[in-house]
Amino acid sequence: PDFQLVHKAIRMADPEQMNTSQDDEEQSSQPSAMSPAEKLSALRALMKRESLSALLVPSGDAHQSEYIAKHDGRRAFVSGFTGSAGTVLVTTDAALLWTDGRYYEQAGLQLDAAHWTLMKQGLPDTPKISEYLRAQYCVVSADDGAVETAKKEPRRVGVDARLLSKQEADELTKALSGDGQGSAELVAVGDLVSEVWGDVRPSPPLSAAFIQPEAYCGTAVSAKLGKVREFLAQKRAAALCVSALDEIAWLLNVRSADISYNPVVISYAVVCVESAHWFVDERKLSDEVRSHVSQAGVQLHAYEAIFDFLRAGLTQGAVVLDPQSTSWALHRALAENPIAAVKSLLTTSPLPLAKALKTAVELDGMRACHVRDGVALCKYLCWLAAQLRAGKPVSEVSGADHLERLRGEQSDYVSLSFATISGSGSNGAIIHYKPESSTCKQLHIEEMYLVDSGAQYRDGTTDVTRTVHFGVPTAHQRRCYTRVLQGHIALAQAVFPEGTTGYQLDLLARQPLWRDGLNYLHGTGHGVGAFLNVHEGPHSISFRDTARLQPLLPTMTVTNEPGYYETGQFGIRIENVCIVREASTPHNFNGTRYFCLETITMAPIQTSLVDVSILSENELEWLNSYNALVKNTLLPLLDQNTKAWLEIQCAPLATQANKRGAAKSASSAATTAKKRQKA
């Protein structure tokens, strides 16, 4: 279909959903007349009504999504913290927010310290939520071996069961039980936060769904359903319940704009041995989309009907529910099914891995959209350099908006893939900083500038970070930048045997920083969807235990993004998207296959920030080769001004061998000249 018509249809269905301006929040906390104290007071009144000692408010929605619709921004509403990751715990006398290292600084700025406590998740002295609750409410062993109760009366910890995965619910239930000696229990309650939120809560999204044709994705819906049924046969199961929104979009070859930056349809799906079911608000579906899914044998149901379907619509066999991606509420509904043969089978869904293994068509699309995306980014950086050197004002927001307009000029552009991180100087040190018009900084020629941005195109998704300096960087800044670059190069050049996980590769990117006592508190890489979510599993490159679970495999996409952040000063990150592919090695020990990374991002790495004295010959050659590839790929696609800028940006740095050769030639020429003078 003509994309302009698709885009128009999305906006007509819900104009708010495609608004990607820099004033949108990652989790929007809508304007409210209530103060932080009033929100907590109202919430505690509802907790008292439900006989709760504590209430857990996760970040996600009913589908355990990382990015959510404004309608589902409960945690942001109640706390004021708008980052994409974090969990709130409200007790009768405390309000706490747990979040990871990406958001320490942002959360510290957004939380009202008079009423909220920031729990810096991942630090040694910070207890997990379950540990905190256990210490507050459970029976513990005293030093003398006696048993005492931290709180005398039994305590109820409430949560909206739709917002907690089955795995999280089980872990928390076990932690609170205290090995059978606990005095607290996890209980499912209604949506208490939304009761406080009231009439100012945004309406549910109602964006038009559209088809993602095989020309872009490479595989028909019927073929994907067939693979799921093969999985069911292997597991001797009758059905697979699918809750993750990107998995449903991938499975049914549909897209929408229900969640900003994520082209997904809020819905559920159930695939049975002989049927398939899609639970969705049918107002989102055109006749074309209805026909598309009908031809694949997919039946339509109302969105909320999923719970009754699990309670009574399934009549035989085990139902696969992935405990990581399906909610506690879905499991509770299935448990109410009166037929004994209908029971849950807790195992990993086959869809995350199937989605991560891209088709040849998807890989071609990813390569192509990264070229177009590189054109937009080069035009932006060229424009920005000219503006700043001419003394013209550019703010973090106006710069990000200009970059968005340039991306919008590219063919098959849909939207941004996340809110642009546009941070100058000290704001660059806030890892997931998102500028706002009222508080953003003006870009300055003598400050480092970090821009992490990406876009959704019909043929792929991009995510790229560049750190630049338009003046004269300090020696310290150049050394830090070079250490990050060395980490990036080490991962880009990695060759690794089949079975290697991102957990094992993560240290390659950190080793150069560690040599200078530097580090960063985020993962090194994440999967990227094909016109889907910019963050995709099941693989990653990280120090976190989750990166141990899935080895990297050919056709996966993954980012390479080490960084360094100096609070109050500057931030550095260099990020490219890569494709895992087979490596050509002279040997294959014990028949083992070896893999490597193909970099597909096309944007120059600024050489004026590089401290050449600490780069090896190999690292210099990689940098020169990469920038040469960028130049040769993009030069034919650029205007004259940007061409001239790119030529300068991609000019090769002299390797030490070249420098020695040049010095030797100069010395030889000088000796010859002296001999001639004597003669």
CORBEL-V45380 format. One line per field, one symbol per residue. burial: + if it has 16 or more other C-alpha atoms within 10 Angstrom, else -. Layout:
# CORBEL-V45380
burial = ???
This chain:
# CORBEL-V45380
burial = -----++-+++-++-+++++-+-+++++++-----+--++-+++-++----++++++++++++++-++++++++++++++++++++++++++--++++++++++++++--++---++++++-----+-++--++++++++--------++----+++++++++++++++--+++++++---+++++-++--+++-++---++--+++++++++--+++++++-++--++-++----+++++++++++++++++++++++++++++++++++++--+++++++-++---++-++--++++++-+--++-+++--++-+++++++++++++++++++-+----+++++--+-+++++++++--++-+++++++++++++++++++++--+-----+++++++++++-+++---+++++++++++++++++++++++++---++++++-++++++++++++++++++++++++--+---++++++++++++++++--+++--++++-+++++++++----++++++++++++++++++++++++++--+++-+++++++++++++++++---++++++++++++++---------++++++++++++++++++++--+---++-+++-+++-++--++------++-+++-++-++-+------------------------
